Amino acid sequence: MQTILRILLSAVAVFVTAYILPGVKIANFLTAIVAAIFFAVVNAFIKPVLVILTLPINILTLGFFTLVINALLVMLVAAIVPGFEIRSFWWAMLYSVILSIVSYVLNTTFK
């Protein structure tokens, strides 16, 4: 039950963030749920590998390269999930930052 609630909160965060930004389009709430599931899978399996592989550049940029990794992963999910579109890399970067903020607010509110 806890997992379903987390996925639904993530889907709400994905949907709200897409509504806020004009460069990001999401078809409906079902697409947001699918995108939230893909975000969870990508963040669990692919992101740790990328962070370890890019550790030297992350150290040089004081961790700011992680924002680039997040934007690339958002673009990957947008390429996989039909109905989830992002116009450019910069919209993906802004989307990842705002998605983190919205997710934090929702998770602390409904904890």
C-alpha positions in Angstrom: 0.0 0.0 0.0 2.9 2.3 0.8 4.4 1.7 -2.6 1.2 2.6 -4.4 0.8 5.8 -2.4 4.4 6.8 -3.3 3.8 6.1 -7.0 0.5 8.2 -6.9 2.3 11.0 -5.2 5.1 10.9 -7.7 2.5 10.9 -10.5 0.8 14.0 -9.0 4.2 15.6 -8.9 5.0 14.7 -12.5 1.5 16.0 -13.6 1.7 19.3 -11.6 5.2 20.0 -12.8 4.3 19.4 -16.4 1.3 21.7 -15.9 3.5 24.5 -14.6 6.1 24.4 -17.4 5.0 25.3 -20.9 7.9 23.3 -22.5 6.7 20.1 -21.0 3.5 18.3 -22.1 1.8 15.3 -20.6 -1.3 13.7 -22.1 -3.2 12.6 -19.0 -2.9 11.3 -15.5 -2.4 7.7 -16.7 0.6 8.9 -18.6 1.9 10.6 -15.4 1.5 7.3 -13.5 3.5 5.5 -16.2 6.1 8.2 -16.2 6.4 8.1 -12.4 7.0 4.3 -12.6 9.7 4.8 -15.3 11.3 7.6 -13.2 11.5 5.2 -10.2 13.1 2.5 -12.3 15.5 4.9 -14.0 16.5 6.5 -10.7 17.0 3.1 -9.1 19.1 1.4 -11.7 20.5 3.8 -14.3 21.2 6.9 -12.2 23.6 5.3 -9.7 25.7 3.9 -12.5 25.9 7.2 -14.3 26.8 9.1 -11.1 29.7 6.6 -10.4 30.9 6.8 -14.0 30.9 10.6 -14.0 32.3 11.0 -10.5 35.5 12.9 -11.6 33.5 15.5 -13.4 31.0 15.7 -10.5 33.9 16.4 -8.2 35.2 19.1 -10.5 31.8 20.8 -10.8 31.0 20.4 -7.1 28.1 18.2 -7.9 26.4 20.4 -10.4 26.9 17.8 -13.2 24.2 15.8 -11.4 21.7 18.3 -12.8 22.8 17.4 -16.3 22.4 13.7 -15.5 18.9 14.3 -14.1 18.0 16.3 -17.3 19.3 13.5 -19.5 17.3 10.9 -17.5 14.2 13.0 -17.8 14.7 13.1 -21.6 15.2 9.3 -21.6 11.9 8.8 -19.8 10.2 11.3 -22.2 11.5 9.3 -25.1 10.2 6.0 -23.6 6.8 7.1 -22.4 4.3 8.0 -25.1 2.3 11.2 -24.3 5.2 12.7 -22.3 7.0 15.3 -24.3 9.9 17.7 -23.5 10.9 20.4 -26.0 14.6 20.7 -25.2 17.4 19.9 -22.8 16.9 23.1 -20.9 13.3 22.4 -20.3 14.3 19.0 -19.1 16.8 20.5 -16.6 14.2 23.0 -15.3 11.6 20.2 -15.1 14.0 18.0 -13.1 14.7 20.8 -10.6 11.0 21.7 -10.2 10.0 18.1 -10.0 12.4 17.6 -7.1 10.9 20.6 -5.3 7.2 19.5 -5.9 8.0 15.9 -4.9 9.6 17.1 -1.7 6.7 19.2 -0.8 4.1 16.5 -1.5 6.1 13.8 0.4 6.6 16.0 3.4 2.9 17.0 3.3 1.5 13.5 3.0 4.1 11.6 5.2 
